Amino acid sequence: MNTRLENNTDSINNVLEGIKEAAKIITSTMGGTGKNVLIFENGDLHFTKDGVSVAKKIKFTNKEKDAGAQLLINAANNTVLQCGDGTTLTSLLVNEFVQRLFEEIKEKPVNDVLDYTKSKVQEVIEKIKEQSVKVESYEEIYKIALTSCKSESIARLIESVYRKTGFNASISVEHSENLNKTYPEITNGLTFDSGLINNGFSNQENGNCSFEKPEIHVFDEVLSDTEEFQKVADYYNEKKIPLVILAPDYSDGFIRWALFNKINKNFQICLLKLPGYGYSVSENIKDLKAFLNGNSANKITITPMDFTVYNNPDKKKIRNRVKQLTSRMEVEVEDFVVIDYQKRIHRLNQTAAIIYVGGVTRKTADEEYDRIEDAVGACKSALVEGYVEGQGISLMKLDLECEDWFRDILKSPYFTILGNARLTAPKELIPYNVRTRQYDTNLVDPSLVLIKALENSFALAELLINTSYTLHD
C-alpha cells in the first residue's frame, strides 16, 4: 500500500477534486434543458442527458480522484435504492456539502460545524414533511413522472398504468427481449417461476402451452404411480377438460405416461414442478389455491420459464389470504421476506404491472430504461411521502434561520437548473419551466427524494470531514 502523509486535509484534496469533477459532469444534465454528455466506449460514441447513465460511466485515471467520484456515485446510488430517483440531486448536494464544509472548518472547530449542519439538515427535513402534498389524482402522477423523466410520452405511459392498477400498484421495469418499442403489461393473472418440464407438452407454435378452463391439481409428493391417474385422465379427457398437474417432481415413467396420453389420446395435459424454493414453495401453493375456484381457472399459459393462471377469484378468499400475509409481514424481521410478502399481496390484489422497455438500439433502450425506472421510482416515493414544489423552489422558500453558506447549499438545485439553461432567476419564486420559459406548477419533486438526497449527501460529507489520509494500492 502507498500511504500519502500530507498534513491535515492535504492528502484528500484529489478525492475532493474527484467529487467536484464528477458532480460537474452529472449535474450538467440537470433540469429541462440539461446538456448532453458524450460517452466514448469501446470505440462507440453516443450522447445522453440521463444522469444515471452518465454516473455509471464516470471513471478517472487518478486513483484518488476516482475514489472521490465513486464515493459521490455511491451516495447517489443509496438515494436511488431508497426512493428510486435522485441521482443528479444527490450528486449536486454531495459536492455542495463537501466543498462548503471544508471551507467552514478552516476557521471553526470541526465538531461545531458538523453539529450545526446536522441540526439544520434535520430542520429542513421536518419542514419538507410539513409542506408535502399527498398524491390524490392520476394527473399528479403524470406531473411527478414528467418532472423526473422530462418526457411527456413516458409520463403519460406511467400515468396510464397507475390508472389501470390504482395507487397501490406494484410496477416493475424490464427490458423487452423481442420488441424495439416500450409498452406496459398489466398482470391480470398470477405468474409463477416454473415452466414446461418437457417441450412435448407444448401445444402452441411458439413452444408454449395454453389451456382454456383447465383443472389444476396440486400435490406435495413426487408422482410415479400412473395407474390411479389413468382413471382421472380418462375422465377429464372424456369431458374435454384440460388437466394441469403440479408436483415437486415426477418419475421418468410418469412423464412418458402423460406424453403418451397427450400424443395418442389427444388429451390436453401438462406437468409442472411446484414453483419456488424452501418456504416459498408452500407460500406459492397457498397463493395459487386462494386464486383458484376450487381446482378451476379461466385460463393458464405456460412457457419454458414460467406459467400464469388467469381467473376471477373468490374475493373473500383473496382478502383472507392478503390479511394472512399482511399480519405476517408486520412481525417479520428479514427484509427479503417482507419484500416477498409485499409482492405476493400486489399480485393477489391484481395491482401489478410490468413496463417492458425496448429501443432501436440497446443503448437507446438502456437510456430509456433508466429514465423510466427513475420516473417510476419518483412516483412510488411521492405516494409514500407526498410531493413539494419542484425545480428547487421548495428549498428556496424554506422559512429557515441559517448561515449564508448553508442557505447557498439549499439554493444550489434552483440555480444549477437555471445555469444549465443559461437563465437568470425569474422575479417570482414559482417553479419555472426552463424549456417553455414560463412558470409551471406542474413541476414537482417527491419529498422523499429531497429528504434522502439531503441525508445521504451530508452523511458522506461528514465522513470526509473526519478523514485525513488516503491509502491505495
Salt bridges, closest charged atoms under 4 A:
GLU6 OE2 - ARG4 NH2 3.12
GLU21 OE2 - LYS65 NZ 2.88
GLU41 OE2 - LYS57 NZ 2.98
ASP44 OD2 - LYS363 NZ 2.93
GLU64 OE2 - ARG4 NE 2.71
ASP66 OD2 - LYS59 NZ 3.16
GLU96 OE1 - ARG100 NE 2.82
GLU103 OE2 - LYS106 NZ 2.97
GLU104 OE1 - LYS108 NZ 2.72
GLU123 OE1 - LYS120 NZ 3.22
GLU139 OE1 - ARG156 NH1 3.42
GLU159 OE1 - ARG156 NH1 2.64
GLU159 OE2 - ARG163 NH2 2.88
GLU212 OE2 - LYS299 NZ 3.96
ASP234 OD1 - LYS265 NZ 3.75
ASP249 OD1 - LYS273 NZ 3.61
GLU283 OE1 - ARG321 NH2 2.66
GLU283 OE2 - ARG328 NH1 2.44
ASP287 OD1 - ARG321 NE 2.75
ASP287 OD2 - ARG344 NH1 2.52
ASP340 OD2 - ARG344 NE 2.86
ASP366 OD1 - HIS175 NE2 3.40
ASP366 OD1 - ARG362 NE 3.38
ASP370 OD1 - LYS56 NZ 3.20
GLU389 OE1 - LYS397 NZ 3.04
GLU403 OE1 - LYS108 NZ 3.05
ASP408 OD2 - ARG100 NH1 3.65
GLU455 OE1 - LYS452 NZ 3.30
GLU462 OE2 - LYS118 NZ 3.42
